[in-house]
Amino acid sequence: MKKTMLLTLCILLIAGASAWAKTIDQEENVSIKGISTIIVEDTGIKSVGAVINNLRVTINVFPATRKDVLIQLKGEATSSNRKCLPALEVDRSGNTLSILLDRCKGLKFFIISRGEVTLDVYIPNSYDKNVNVRSSSGRVNIGSFILDDLNTRVSSGSLTIEDLTVESAEIRASSGDISISSCTAGKLLIKSSSGRIDADVLAADSGEVTASSGSIRVGKLEGDFYVHASSGKIRLDETDGRMEVDSSSGDVKIQKAAGHYEIDTSSGDVEVDFDGSNGHILVDTSSGHIVVEGLNGSADLEATSGRITAEFARMTDDSFFNASSGDITIILPEDQEFVLDAKTSSGRIDLDFPITVEGRLDKEDVSGTVGSGGSLLKVKTSSGDLELRSR
């Protein structure tokens, strides 16, 4: 084992000592006429042995006021193999324009690469078809476009997108952060395997935002969305639409909420602040507290281990609360009328509202009518106190 490691080190040192250097300055212009798909790709380096890759790559895809596609590759690079110096390859086949940053031709044994190169692609701002961007490692920056389809895949590196209007978009990063200023789409998929997702504005008829290992923040989210974080916090600053939010391990915080929400967390607190608009919320958390404020609508809240606190602007439909181990506090308008069914197995029930009770009054089981009745409020806690307050 030691001999193998020593041999590998010697080969790498020899390879590094006999490095090839190159100043890169390539430029091509291609007519956009007849093009419906533009592919921009960084191939990476394929090796059967060790790769020491210190070559920093940046890909910029921007709109420009021009009639053709301008492609520029510039920078400085050094490699232990002269066939592994970055080169630009451009191919037009039918209605597809392929722009390739070729880091290394063929399969190599040991490679040492270093330097910094930038691939700039300027697309006429009149172009509105399809753009595909694929990068093995490095930064990818995409400007403001109006397109039919955008497909991006970054294996290792950050991805930044400015203002995007698109029929369909698939935005993926295997290892790196995703940052989006604005995206309006018919269908939208944003997925990061390992990294944060940060967006100022997302709007879609149908959308999914998923981070396997990292946090999610969206400033404004509109439409029908599924939001999932396996390990990380979810923060939505302003939302409107139908939202399904799932967090395996991390807190969920939603502000200025309006619409329909289904939230499921295995371990983490849930905090939702409605803006007073009509809404419905369903929350199920295995381990964590639930806080809902400003709700004008109905709620179905369940916590296996944690407190539940809910403040209604107005309860307009049947609502259900269940805590296996934790207190429940519900705040309603002073003039709210409803039918109450409240039970606690181990705890007390404290009511601010005058209630008309039929049958025997039980300190752990209270059923009756407040005012002239109306929507059902059903509350149950197995181990904890139940408090119903007016404001």
N, C-alpha and C positions, 0 to 999 in steps of 0.2 A: 504493500500500500504506500509506504514512504517513498519507495523507488519510483512508483508511478507518479506521485505528486511532484517529486524532484524533477522527473523527466518533463512533466507538463510545464513546470516553472521555467526550466531551461529553454524549452521551445518558445514559450511566450517572451522570454527576455531576448532571444535571438530574433524573433519576429519583430519585436518592438525596436530593436537596434537597427533593423534594415527597413525602416519605414519609407513609404512613398508619400509625397506631399503634393497638393494641388490647389491652385486658386481657381475657383469655379465662377464663371460668368457666362451663362447661357441664356439666350432669349429667342423666343419664337412667337410668331403671329399666325393665328388660324382664323379663317372666316367662320362666322357663326351660322351662315346660311345653311339650312337643311339639318342643323344639329338639334336633336331633341333630348339627348342624354350626354352629360359631361361627367366623366369619372376622373377624380384626382386621387392618386394612390401613392403611398410610400411603402415600398416592398419590405423593408427591414433587411436583416442579415441572417442567412441560413448557414448553420455550421454544425458539424458533427462533434466538434470539440468545444473548448472554452471560447467565449466571446467577451472581450473587454470593450464595451461600447461607451465611449465618452463623446460621441458625435451628437451634438444638440441640433435637433431639426425643428423648424417652425414652418407650418403650412398656413398661408393666408389666402382665403378665397373671398374676393370683394367685388361688388358691382362697380362699374365705371362708365363714364360717358364716352363710349367709343363704339365702333361698328364691328370690330373683330375681338378675338380673345388674345390677350397679351399674357405670355407665360415667361417668368424670369426665375432662374435658379442662380443664387449667388452665395459665396462664402468661402471659407478655407477648410480643408480637410486633410487629414493624414491617416494612412492605413498601412498595416503590415503586408497587405496584398494590393498590388496595383489595380487588380480587377474589382477591388472593393472601395473605390473612390466614387462618391456620388456623381450621378450623371442624369441628365434630363432626356426622357424619351417621350415623344408625342406621336400619336397615331390617330388617324381619322379613318373609320371604317363604317360606311353607310351613314346612319344618322347619329353615330356615337363618336364622341371625341374623348380619347383616353390620354391622360397626362400622368406620366409615371416618373417618380423619383426613385431611380434604381440605385440602391446603396451598394449592392454586391451582386455580381453576375455568377450564378451557379452556386453549388454547395461547396463550402470550404471547410478546412480542418480546424485551424486556430486563427482567430482574427482579433487584431487590436485596431480600433478606430477612434479618432478624436477630431475635434474641430467644431465648427458651427456653420450651418447652411440654412438658407431661407428660400422656400418656394412660394412665389407670389403668382396668383392666378387672378387676372382682372377680366371679368365677364361683362359684356354689354348689359346695361341696366334694363334694356328692352327684352332680355331673355327671360322667359317665364315657364320653362319646361322642367326637366329633371336634373338634379345634381346629386352625385354620390361622392363622398369623401371618406377615404380609409387611410388610417395611419397606424403603423406598428408601434412607434414610440415618438413622443415629442408633443409640442403644442400645436393645436389647430384652432384657428380663428376664422369665423365665417361672418360676413357682413350682412347688411340689410337686403333681403331679397323678397320678391313675390314669385312663387313657383308652384308647379303642379306637385312635385315630390322632392323631399330632401331626405337622404339616407346617409347617416354618418356613423362610422365605427372607429373608435380609437382604442387600441389595445393597452397602451401605457402612456398616459400623458393627459394634460388638461384640454378641455374643449370649451370654447367661448363662442356664443352666437349672439348677434345683435338683433335687430328687429326683423322678424320673419313672418310672412303671411304665406300659407301653403295649404293645399288640399290634403296632403298626407305627409307626415314626418315621422321618421324613426331615428332616434338619437341615442346612441349607445357609447358607453365608455367602460372598458373592463377594469382598468385601474387608473383612476384620476378623477378630478372634479369636473362637473358640468355647470357652466354658468350661462344663463340666458337672460337677455334684457327683456324681450317680448316675443311671444309666439302665438299666432292665431291660426288655428288649423281645423279642418274637418275631422281628421283622425290623427291622434298624437300619441306617440310612445316615447318616453324618456326613461332610460334605464342605466344605472351605474352599479357595477358589481362590487367595486371597492372605491368609494369616494363620495364627496358631498354633491348634492344637487341644489343649486341656488338659482331661483328665477324671480324676476320682478313681476311679470305678467304672463299668465298662461290662460288661453281660452280655446275650447274645442267642443265640438259636438260630442265626441267620444275620446276620452284621454286616459292614459295610465302613466303614473310617475312612481318608479320603483328604485329603491336603494338597498342593495343587499347588505352592505356594511358602510353606513354613513348617514348623516342627517339630511333632512329635506326641509327647505324653506321656500315658500312661494309668497310673494307680496300680494298678488291678486290672482284668484283662481275662479274661472267661470266655465260652467258647462257640466257635463256628466263625466266625473272622474273617479278613478280608483287610485288611491295613494297608499303605498306600502313601504315600510322601513323594517328590515329584519333586525337591525341593531343600530339604533340611532333615533334622535328626536325628530318629530314632525311639527313644523310650525307653519300655519297658514294665516296670513295677516288679514286678508279680506276674501270672502268666498261667497259665491252665489250659484246655486244649481243643485245637483244631486251628487253627493259625495259619499264614497265608501272608503273609509280610512282604516288601515290595519297596521298595527305596530307590535312586533314580537317582543321587543325589549327597548322601551324608550317612551318618554312623555309625548302626549299629543296636545298641542295648544292651537285653538282656532279663534280668531277674533273677527268682529264685524260679520258674523255668520248670517246667511239668509238661504233658506231652502231646506232640503231633506238630507239628513246625515245618518249614516250607519258607521259606528266606530267600534272596533274590536282591538283590545290590547291584552297581551299575556302578562306583561309586567310594566306598569307605568301609569302615571296620573293622566287624567283627561280633563282639560279645561276648555269650555266652549262659551264664547260671549256673543250672543245674538244682538243684532242691531235694531230689534223691535219689529222686524218684518215677520210675516207668517212663516212658520217652520215646523219641522218635526225632527226629533232626534232619538236615535236608538244607540245606547252604549252598553257594551258588555266588557268588563275588565276582570281578569282573574286576580290580579294583585295591584291595587292602586286606588286612589281617590278620584271621585268624579265631582266636578263643579260646573254647573250650567247657569248662565245668567241671561236676563233680558229676553226670555223665550215667549213669543206670542204664538202658541200652538200647543203641541202635545209632546209627551216624552215617554220613553220606555228605557229605564236605567237600571242596570244590574251590576253589583259589585260583589265578588266572592269574598274578598278581604280588603275592606277600605270604606271610607265615609262617602256619603252621597249628599251633596248640597245643590238645591235647584231653586232658582228664583224666576217666577213667571211674570212677564208683563201682563199676560192674560192666558189662562188655560182654556183652549177652545175645543178640545176633544179629550177622549178618555186617555188617562195617563197611568203608568205603572212603575212602581219602584220596589226593588228587592235588594236587600243587603244581607249576606250570610253572616258576616262578622263586621259590624260597623254601624255608626249612627246614621240616621237619615233626617235631614232638615229641608223642609219645603216652605218657600215664601210665596204667598199669593196676594193679589190686591184685596183690600179690605172689603170690597163689595162683590168679591167672587162668590158665585153660587155653584154648588157641586154636590155629588153623592160620595160619601167617604166610606171606605172599607180599609181599616187599619188594624194591623196585628203585630205584636212583638212577643217572641217566645221568652226572652230574658231581657227586660228593660222597661222603661216607662213611656207612656204616651202623653204628650203635652200639647194642648190645642189652644190657639188664640180665638178660634171662631165659635160662636154659639151654634150648637148642633141639636137637632131633633133626633132622638134615639128611639128606635122601636125595640121593645123587650128589655132585658136586663142589661145594665151598664157594667162593663168589665174593664178594669184598668189596663188589661193587656189585649183587649179586643173591642174596638169601637167601630160601629157601623151606624150610619145615619145620614141625615140630609142637612146641608147648610143652605140657608135661604130657601128658595123654591126648588133646589136641586139642579140637575143639568148633567154635565159630563162626570164620568166616574173617575175618582182618584183612589187607586188601590195601592196600599203601601204595606210592605212586610219586611221585618228584620228579625233574623233568628237570634242574634246576640247584639243588642244595642238599643239605644233610645230613639224614639221617633218624635220629632218636633214639627208642628205645623203652625207657622207664624203668619200674621197679616202685616201689611205695610200700607 
